[in-house]
Amino acid sequence: MFNFLKKGPVGQVTAPVAGSYLPIEQVTDDVFASKAVGDGFAITPDERQTTIVAPVDGVISSIFPTKHAIMMTTKQNVEILLHMGIDTVELKGGPFAMQVAVGTRVKAGEALVAIDWQQLADAQKATTIMVVSSNAIFTSAEPLPTTVTTDTVIGQFDLAPE
């Protein structure tokens, strides 16, 4: 009767861009693939989609000066790092047009940044988008389609036991 009050799992996460799901272990950056930065997943983006959206509800807690990464914090205190491209720190923010600021409260699916994929291609940088958390454990949805949209639930993050 009151199903409209129910929400998804506490740590539910959706794709930040349409594309192909990639397990974090298969990312070409060893730091992410080894989970040294945290547990999570990656998306190889459909480059016709130039907007990266929030994968969770939360607050923007940090934007790296080079705009290649955004940190979000959920109300459950799960810290989510959204990292755009591989070795894109070297591009000094050029391809990234921020649409949020630190302190902005966002809902999953809201625009965070516009990306100029051509600038990444010209610099020979991988376009992989990583979504990881250093304080939570990622569990992927089952079954998980290989092709995803920003509405696709990828899985959930649950705070790691202390």
ABEGO torsion letter per residue (X at the ends): XAAAABBBBAABBBBABBEBBBBAAABABAAAAAGAAEBEBBBBBBAABABBBBABBEBBABBBAAGABBBBBBAAGBBBBBBBEBGAAAAGGAABBBABBBGBBBBBGBBABBBBAAAAAAAGBBABBBBBBAABBBBBBOBBBABBBAABBAEBBBBBBX
